Amino acid sequence: MSTPPAPAPPEHYETFVRLFVHHEGRLRGFLRTLVRDWDDVDEVMQETSLVAWRKFSQFDPDTNFMAWAAAIARFEALKHLRKQSRDRLVFNDEILDLLAEESLEEVDSLERHRSALGKCLEKLDSRQKELLQLAYQPGVKFHEVAAQAGKSAQAFYKTIQRMRAALLQCAEKQMQAEAAT
Amino acid sequence: MSTSGNGNTGNGGGCNPGQLPEASRLIGEWLSGGITPADFDLLQTMLRDCSEVRRMLREEVNLEQVLRENASVTADLKAWNPEGLPDHEGEGEAAVMPFPGQSTKTRAKKYWISWAAAASLAVLLSAGTFLWGGRHALSKDLVREETNRGCAILTHVVNAEWLDDDNSRRTGDTVNSGMLKLACGFAQVEFFSGATLLMEGDAELEIISPWEAICHSGKVRVRVPPPARGFLLHAPGMKLVDLGTEFGVQVNPEDLSSEVHVFEGEVEAHPNNQELISLKEGMGLYKEGNKVAPLPGVRPDDFMGMERLDAITATRAKARYDAWATWKKDISSDERLVVYFPFERQGKWQRMIGNGCNPCNPDRNGGVVGARWTQGRWPMKDALEFKRPGDRVRLRIDGEYEALTLTCWVKVDGLDRKFNALLLTDGYDAGEPHWQITQDGRLMFSIAYPDEEHPDVKRNQVHYSPVVFNRSNIGRWHQLAVTYDNCSGEAIQFVDGKEVSREVSPLYQPGRKIVYGACELGNWGLPLQDHQFPVRNLNGCMDEFAIYQIALAGDELKKIYEASKPE
């Protein structure tokens, strides 16, 4: 039976959705440092959202939702990692702990970073956007896309890396500018 | 492994700046999924030693996330931009459909954020609708069908004495929300959420829902598999949220002090319903009044384990089985027996079931069709499982009789049919008894005595018991019995050795013979032509079946029940 414990009343539901949607981006970023790829993030996010909803009646609204949800997400991520513990490309516990801890400390600045990146992205021209769209379209792995480009795979990869570097630089400037005003 | 150690100062962040471009490359490869194991090790070392690399990783992840969200939104929009809606040209990117009430000017700026939000909202809404819709639909169904609501099943009851209203709780019973007071013995409660709780008498447990219970006193041990994560157990002044684990709780009713011992996994303890204390494997908590202290160590052996209970159950089951086997030897030579099936198979595919009467009349052996061998009342005892419409045991009983007693041990798994067969004769001719369970849970015993001059007029003697099967006692072993004799005309029905109905049919005429002929257990071989309810297969298991040629007295049936009951 899929009955959740301690049923939250419907008005809580709206609150939950609002909070969750507001923090979803941060949670995803947080999770990506913990798991292997974005598919894993999707999986863990799904579990996290359900667990968070089931436990929402236990959430104290006066406390930090992100910290609360991140604790759940971290636990779900660990579960997920345990399942694939044979996979060598998962960071070890010590590093996961460090990353999780610091990601939480930096939640706000990472959010500002994300919004700055969004602004920078809009400044790109349409050809650049198309390229990024191609590289990061859902359901494909970056190296597969690059491989499809055949001989120019290396060039494709380098182009994307350069754009990424430019975007990160742009975001940094953007954040500095915002901090200054 | 790496050589990144030059002068690093550990996690604090002193890094070799020369490493950063290399780190950037490795992070890029890690993100793209193309990193080699050797490089991955190198990256791990850098991450461990250098906070700057970790910051880079977080920023790269952030970027990647923004890029992916953006690309996925654009892709969604492309797939979405459908029938008849004009493309928004000249925006230099995938066309964007405006949101209702949103001008095209602001749209371009916000579109990916809004879409990500809208998409996640949709996902959440559908998840939520499922949860709420599911709950709603479920409760509506239950209200319509039954007024009480189960939360758990008693899967093991050993040596138990119950102090609450329902002292007859047994293995297989469904438990509703409410109090379980166990004076002594052990009871294993499996919640519908998947959590398993083992209580050890003397203990009081209050079940709130499939997801929640309160331990008022005594010792309980809880095991929570992943689907039941979030299971709540309350002790006085303390809430325990299970994050997938095994733990024990002991509540002393005198001073309401309580102890929590985590044997495996993790438990969130909320003493006084406020602070959150995370208890990991091997950790424990002692609480008395407002005082909360860590336990110096956990004592798993103080709590009865599921495995130990299994062992005790097995020992007891063996003892019960042995007692039954001895008793069986005695009764099999009872000359009043017409047929006796103890249901003990010799080989896996044995399809003949032996008539266990001593001396044995092999003409009354039965033939298994479809039905499969399964575990009976005890792990070492066989039973036949009837599930599919074809499953049955065929037998033939010659002779004419003045009286009868039918007994069987049956575990009903569901009452799927209007009539669910125990023993039916092929057809339904004069003097033939039919023994079945109606869909609403009553026992039904009848004998056909058609009026030969008016064959369209039903003259059958039919006897119904009150409802004896409901959802809470389905799935456990019961002994059913009926006695009838053609002198008194009285039909008496029994469940677990207790009389549940007694009556004489108004259509009774003294002295009419009882015959069987070809008949079957668990099904109806030859339904009458055009019968409205021809399909009557039993959904359940049968363990031990007997027909006597006299109507046994209630006392004797009670003895038979006591000698053959599972616990």
Interface residues (C-beta under 8 A of the other chain):
Chain A: M1 S2 T3 P4 P5 A6 P7 P10 Y13 F16 V17 F20 V21 E24 G25 R28 G29 R32 T33 D37 W38 Q46 S49 L50 V51 W53 R54 K55 Q58 F75 K79 R88 L89 F91 N92 E94 I95 L98 L99 E102 S103 E106 L110 H113 R114 L117 G118 L121 E122 D125 S126 K129 E130 L132 Q133 A135 Y136 Q137 P138 K141 F142 H143 A146 Y157 Q161 R164 A165 L167 L168 A171
Chain B: N11 S24 G28 W30 L31 S32 G33 G34 I35 P37 F40 Q44 L47 R48 S51 R54 R55 L57 R58 E59 E60 V61 N62 L63 E64 Q65 V66 L67 R68 E69 N70 A71 S72 T74 A75 G92 E93 A94 A108 K109 W112 I113 A116 A117 S120 L121 V123 L124 L125 A127 G128 F130 L131 W132 G134 R135 L138 F192 S193 S209 P210 W211 E212 P226 R229 G230 F231 L232 V241 L243 G244 E266
